[in-house]
Amino acid sequence: MKRNVVGKIEEIQPGERKVVQVGRASVLVIRNGDSFYAIRNYCPHQGAEFETGSLRGVARSSNVKEICYEENGGHIYCPWHHWSFDVKTGCAEHDPDRFKVKTYDVKVEGNDLVVYS
């Protein structure tokens, strides 16, 4: 695996994200609390870039007119058609066996944020 230093940890605050180049791929690095995730910045549906999509939990409903968001900040939503993908696994919420986005290992090494490809 190739080591790619993509910045310093303080450059991305909790709840924020940053687009970086890893080889030829555009990758979205996401900070959720103290955890970092990296996902390809490309929705497999029609190619929208995730960087302008919302980052939130998955909407679940147990009662009529009630929506609860689980895993706050754990899903990235496509800005065009609102498909959601788990930032940890890259799997689509609506069809995880069929639609998936490439994810990358992210490590904090000292103050460096490193993405492995």
N, C-alpha and C positions, 0 to 999 in steps of 0.2 A: 504494500500500500504506500502511496505517495503522501508525504507530509506537506501540507500547504498552510503556512502561517497567513491568516486572513485579517489579522488586526489584534487589538488589545481588548481585554474583557470589558474595560470601562467605556469603550466606544458604543456598546450596546447595553442600554439600561433595561431592567425588567419590563417585559411587555413590548419591547421594541424589536426591530429586525434590521438586517443589513444585507444588501445584495453584493456578492463577491464572485469573482471568476475563479473557477477551479478547473484548470486545463482549458478546454473549450466550452465548458458548461457554465451557465449562469446559475448560481446557487443562492438560496435564501437562507441566511443564518438567523435563527429566532432565539430570543431569550425569554424563557418562561420561568419567572422566579430566579433561582440560582442555576437552573438547568439550561443548556444550550442544545439546539437541534439544527440540523442542516438538511434541506430538502431542495430538489431541483426546482428552479423557478419557472415551471412550465406545467400548465394543466393539460392532462392527456385528452381532455374532451375536445377542445378546439384551439388550444395553444395560448391561452391568456397567461400573462405573467402573474404569479401569486403576490408579488411585492405590493400591489395595490389592493389586494383582497383583505378581508378582515380576519383577524386572529381572535378566536373565541372558543368557547366550548361547543359541545354537541347539544342541539336542542332535543329535549325529551319531554314528552307530555304524559301525565298520568290522569289528568282530568281535562274536561272540556274547558277551553279558554285559559289553560294554564300551561306555560312553557318554562321549563327549568333547563339551565345550561350546565352540563356536566363537564368535568375536565377543563375548567376555565383556562383558556389560552392554549389548549391542546390540539386545536384543529385550525387549519388555514382554509379559507373559503375563496373559491375562484371569484374574481370580480365580475365576470360576465354572466355566469349561470348558477353561481352559488353552490357548486359541488364542493363538498368538504373532504379534507384529507387529514388523517392523523399525522402530526408532525414527527412522532416517534417511529412509526412503521411505514408511512407513506401510503397506507391503504385508504381507499375511498370509503366514506361512511355508508353510502347507499349500495355499493356492490364491491366489497373488499377482495373478493376472489378474482374479479375481472379487471378492476382499475386500480393501479398503483403508481406512485411517483417514486423515483429513486431518492433514497435518503443516504446520508453520509455520517460517518462517525465524527464526533466533535469532541475535542479534549481541551481542557485548560491546562497549559503548561507554563508555570510561572504566571506572568501577566499576559502571555500570548494565547490567542484563540486559534486553535489548529484544526483544520478539516482534513480528514484522510480520504483519499480517493483511490 
